Amino acid sequence: MSDTYLELVNGPASAVAKKLGLPRPARLRRTDPTSVDAPLTPGPVLVLSDARATADADTVAQDLLAWDLDVRRDTHLGEHDRWGAVVVVLTGLDHPAALSGPALQLGSMLRRLATGGRVVTVSRSAPAPVPAPTADDATDPAVAAGRLAVDAFVRSLAKELRAGATANGLVLADGVAVGAASVRGGLRFLLSARSAFVDGQLLAVGTDGGAVPADWARPLVGTVAVVTGAARGIGAEVVRVLARDGAQVLGVDVPAAGESLTAVMNEVSGTALQLDITADDAAERILAAATSRYGHLDIVVHNAGITRDKLLANMTADRFEDLLAVNVDAPLRMNQTFAVPGTLGTTGAAPRIISLASFSGLAGNRGQTNYAAAKAGLIGMTRALAAPLAESGGTINAVAPGFIETDMTAKMPPLPRQMARWTSSLQQGGLPVDVAEAIAFLASPQAGGINGQVLRVCGQLVAGQ
């Protein structure tokens, strides 16, 4: 599952690739799935703002200082230093023209951005699409124009950055303070190595919900999580990252994967449950196993899935229907239990449900009409359950990976596989740990203000947003 081309252009073939003008993706700054010891950023953090957001920028700077970062409000930098990150606070924009000042100031800093550096904007949400904006959205056309301009600015900037640097944004609903726990949590995630393959994304913080964890490195201490499809690939990595962050984990997979499942769960001192999630009583059996072993269940990760790719003209009923049964019917049925108030989080932790969607569910993919439909269905489920879960203090979100280096993608022919890597702004595929880090963040207490969202982990694929 390694990217031989990436290793070559960062090693013996570096000079040749540069001379020929070939893509030269950088090795991304990532965390270890079993420990988090690396610095939050690879250098000082610069905080910029629009003219009307000075007070908010001061608040952000103070929050960053609490994490022992070298935080600066001026652009002075030592001759040989590089910016580890630039945070641009744009909460005061009242017109698109007001973006030019901070945007150009940011632009003058980009040549001094470190390898694996981060640019993160903090802005306010624009009006919702038709039929009508909500009461909290900006209704002044100039304000709305300025706010939406930030979104396209961030997505465009992400396409320009190199050397493994990324650009993302936090979009705050009106009424959400910049010092809210979920704003701080989102900012920390986007600055850190945990977000290595998240690029060109706008993450919405809809409420002031969430809580600052006692330990930012282990925010899931005291929680119990279940991960379906846990025996290998992305599921196994989700298990490792959740355990690293302090959760006790119950891993679920089919009996045929029992040996692999047991190995993964023994690795993290977790519990293995061999179960077909399409069974009518799957949720009840998962809940019974969790409560019997740990006393409660707080986090559900719907990761299990299968592929049955065929062009629709060649598709058979069993391929289409079997895939739907595993990928979307099973999570829908299980959530009839898990989403009931009082089922998850009975000992005080906020309930969290996270589903593994896919870029195919957002943009479609040739030969995957069944898979794309199922993953889009998960996104629809996520949006529909967001409000009911919020009433009981919970959240439900989805993570949509792009091209990830797994056993499945390793079976692709070499040329299409390499071309798929190059279709992202980061010019490479992601790793299972990249998806796991996003899921662990959304499961954390500091993500409580993020609900009903789809976080793409795709390195900013060219197609779609």
N, C-alpha and C positions, 0 to 999 in steps of 0.2 A: 504493500500500500504506500510505498515511498514514491516521491516525485524525483526520479533520477535527473530530469532536466534541471530542476531547481538546485539540486546538489552540484551539478556540473557548472552552472553559471555562477554559483557562489564559491567555486573552487577552481579546478584546473582550466576550465573553459571560460573563465570570466573575461579575459582580455579579448578572446575571439568573439564572444557574444556581443561585446561592446563595439568592436570594430565592424561587425556585420549588422548592427542595429537590431539584434534579436531581443525579445522580451527578457528582462532580467529581474524576475521576482525576488524579493528579499526574504530571508528567513524571518518569520514572524516572532514577535515577542509574546511568549505564552507562559502560562503557569504550569507547574507540575500537578497532575491530577491527584497526587497523594500528599503534597505539602505546598504551602504558600510562604516562601521566604524572600522572594524578589522584591525590590523597591517598587512602590506604586507607579512611579514614572521614572523614565531614564534621564531626568534632568530637571531644572527649575520649571515652575509653572507660572506663566504669564496670564494675568487676568485683565481683559479689556472690556469695554462696555460702550454702549451708545450714550449720548449726552444725558438722557433722562433716566439712565439706569445706574447711576453712580452708587446709590445707597444699596441696591441689590448686589452690585459687584463687590462692595465692601463686605456684605454678608457672606457671599461665596468665598471670598478670600479668607475670611476668618474660619470658615468651615474647613478649608483646605489646610490652613495652618494647624488645625487640631489633629491632622494626620501626619504631622512632622515633615511636611513638604517645604521646599524652598519656594515661597510664593512671592511674586513681585507684581507691582502695579505699574512700574515703568519698564521701558524696553531696553534698558542697559543690560548688556551681557558681556562677560569676559571674552577675550579674543578667541579662545579655543573652546568656549562652552557652546552647548546646544540646548535649545528649549526642549524639555521633555514633553510639555503640553502647553497649549494655549486655550484658555476658556474665555469665550466671548459672550458676555451677558447682554442680551438684546431685548429685555423685558419692557423697555420704555419706548420702543419704536412706534411712532405715530404717523409715519409716512414712508414709502419706499426710499425716498431720497435720503432719509436719516440712516440708511444702511451703509451708504458709501464710505463714511468716515471710518467706522470700525472695520469694515471689510478691507479697505485699502491699508489700514494699519496692520491688520492681520497678514495681508499679502506681503508686506515688507519683512515679516518675520519668518516666512515659510522656508527660506533658504537656510535658516539656522535651526530648523526643526530636526530633532534627533532621529536616528533610525528607530522605527517603531514608535514614533511620537504620536501624540493625539491632539486633535482639534475638536472641541466640544462647544456647541452653542447652547445657550439657555434662553428660550424665547416664549412668547405667549401664543395660544392657539388662535387660528383664524376661524371665521364662521364655518359652521358645518355645511355640507352640501344641501341642495334642495331635498325635501320640500321646504324646510324652514330651519334657520339657525336657532340654537337654544338661547334662553334669556341671558346666559352668562357670556355669550360670544360677542366679540366686537361687532358693532353694526355700522360704525363710521367707515365709509368706503376706503379712505386713506389709511386708517389703522388696519383694516382687514388686508389691504394690499401690501402693507409693510410686513405684516405677520406672515403671510403666505410666501412673500418673497424670500424669507429666511429659509424656508424648506427647500426651494429649488437652488438657492445659493449653497446650502450644505451638500446637497446631492451632487452638484457640479464640482464643488471643491474636492469632494472625495475622489472624483475621477482624475484630478490633477496631481494628487499627492503620490509620492514614490517612497521607496525604501521602507515599506511596511507600515507607513504612517496611515492613520485613518481619520476621517471626519464624520462626526455624528452630532445629533442634537437632542436636547430634552425640550419638549413642548408642553408648557404648563397651562392648564386651564385657568381662566380668571378666578381669582380667589385662592389659588394655591401659592403659598409663600415660597420664596426661593430657598428658605432655610428648612422647609418641610423634610421629614425623614426620607420620603421617597425621592425627592429631588437630590438630596445628599447621597442616597443609595445609588440612584441612577448615574450620578456624576462619578462616583467612585468606580462603578462597574465600567463605564465608558473610558475612564482614564487608565484603568488597569490592564494588565496582560490578559485578564479573563475575557476581554472583548476583542481578542486578536483578529477574528474573522467577521466582526460586525463592522460594516462600513457603509456610509451613505444613508444611514437610517435615522428616522425621527421617532423617538420614543415618547409617547404621550403620558403625562402624569395628570390624571383626571381629578384626584381628590387629595386632601391633606392626610390621607390615611397612611398607615405604615408606622414602624417603630424603629428607632435606632438600636441596633443589636448591642448586647453587652460586649461582644468581641467581634469586630469587623471581619477577622480572619476565620472565625467559626460561628457564623450567625445562626446555624441550624441546631445548635446544642439544645437538647431537650425535645426535639421533634422526632416523629416517626414517619417515614416515607415508604411508599410502595412504588416500584418501577416494573412495568410490564415489558416483556421482551428483553429481559435483563441478562440473558446468557452470553451475549456477544455484541460486538460492534458498538453502536452508539449507546444502547441500553446498558451494557457493562460499564462503559465510561461514565454514564450518569450515576450509576451505583457508586463508583469510586469517588466522584466529586462530591456527591451528597454526603457520603461518609466522611470525607476529608473535612467538610464544612460542619461536621458535628452531628448529623442525623443518624439515627438507627434505621437500617434499611431492610425491607422485605422485598426480595427479588422474585418475580414471577416469570415462568416460561413454560412451554409445552413439555410433556414428559420426554419426548425425543431429545430434548436439549438438556436433560437432567444433569448429566455429568459436567457439562460446561457451566451450567447455572450454579451447581454446588461449588465448583472451583472459584467462581467469581464471588459468591457470597461468603465463602470461607476467608477469602482475601481481606474482606472488610469486617469480619466477625458479624455478618448479617444472617438473615434467615432466608432459606430457599423454599419456594412453594411451586410445585409442579402442577400446572393448571392450564386448561384450554380456556382462554378468555371469552370464547364464543358461547360457553355454557350459560344457561339461563341464570344460574345461581353464582356466577363468577364473583360478583361484587360482594355478596354475602360471605362467600368462602374467604375472600381476601380480608374482609373486615374481621371475620372471626379469627383468622390466623394472626393478624396484627394485634388485636386486643388480647388474645391468649398469650402471645409472646411478650408484648410491650405495654399492654394496657390501654392503648389508644392508637389512633391514626390521624395524621395531620395533613400529609402531602400525598397527592396521587399524580403519578406521571404516566400518561397514556403513551407509551413508546412503541408497543408491539405493532408490527405491520408486516405485510408481505407484498411482493410485486408479482404481477402476472401480465407482463407487457406483450401487447400485440396490436397491430393496426386494427382499427375497428372493423374493417372489412373482413378480417380473419379472426375476430374475437369470438370466443365460445361462451355460452351461458355460464359454465362452471368457472371459467377464468374471471368473468366480470363479477359474478355473485359471491364467489368465495373470497375475493379481495374485499368487497364491500362488507362482508360479514366480519372480517377481522379488523379492517382498518377504520371503519366508522360505525357499523352497527353495534359492535361490542362496547366501545366507549360510550355511545349513546345510552345503551342499556345499563351499563355500570353507573353512569352518572345519575340515573333515576334513584340510585341508592346514595351515592357519594355526595350529591348536591343537596340532599335533604338537610335542613338546618339541624344541628345537633349530632350529625354523623361524624364529621371530621372536626378536629381541634377541640375535643371535649375537655382537655386539661389546660386550656388557655391560649395555645398557639392558634394563630389565624388560619383557617382552612385555605389550602392552595391546591388547585387543579391545573396541571400543565399538559398540553397535548403536543405531540410531535406532528406538525403539519409538513408542508413541503413547498418549495418554490413552484413545483408543478401545480399545486393547488391555487396559486396566485396567477401564474402566467400560462398554464397549460404546457403540455409537452407531447411531441409526436410519439405515438405508440403507447401512450399512457392515459387514454381516455378514462379508464376505470380508476387508475391510481389518482389522477388529478381530481376526478369527481369526488373520491373519498376524502382526499386531503382538504378540498374546498369545503366539504361537508363538516369536517372538524372545525374549520374556521367559523362556519355558520353556527355550529353548536356553541363555540366559545363566546361569540357575540350574544347569543340568545340567553346564555346562563349567567352573563356578567352581572346584570342587575339583581336577579334573585340571590346570588351568592354574596353580593355586596351588602344586602340587608342583614346577613348574619355575620358580617365582618370578614368574609372570605373574598378570594379573587380566583378568576380562571383566565388563563392566557394560553397562547400557542407560540411555538418556535418553528420557524420555517427555514430549514437548511437549504442551501444550494448544492453545489458539487462538493461532496465530502468523500475523503479517501477511506473507503470501506472495502470489505471483501466483495461486495456487489459491484462497485465501480471498478475494482481491479480486474474484473472479467471483461470490461469493455475493450475493444480493439485499441492498440496503442495510439494511433493518430486521433481518433475521436476523443479518447480520454485526455490527450494533451490539449486538444482544441477546447474541450470543456473547461479545463483549468484556466486557459487564457481568456475566457469570456468574462471574468470578474475584474474589477479594478485592481485587485491585489495580484492578479495574474497567476493564481495557483488555486488548488483545491483546499478546502478546510479539513480539519481533523475531527474525529469524534469528540475529543475533549472540548473543542470550540462550541459544539452544540450543548454538551453537558454543562459548561460554564454558564451559558445563557439560561438553561433550565434551573440550575441551582440559584441563580440570581432571582428569577421570578418566584422561586419557592421561598425566598428569604423574607424576614419581617420588614426589611427596609423597602420592599417592593409593593407594599400594601396599597399605594396610591395608583398602581398600574393594573388595570382591569379591562378584560375584553380586548386585549391588544394582540397583534401578531408581530413578534420580533424576528426579523430575518437575519439568519446567520449564513451569509452567502458571499461575503467579500465584495458586495455590490455587483451583482451580475448585471451585464449590459441590458438584458431584457427586463422590462418592468421597472418598478421603483425600488 
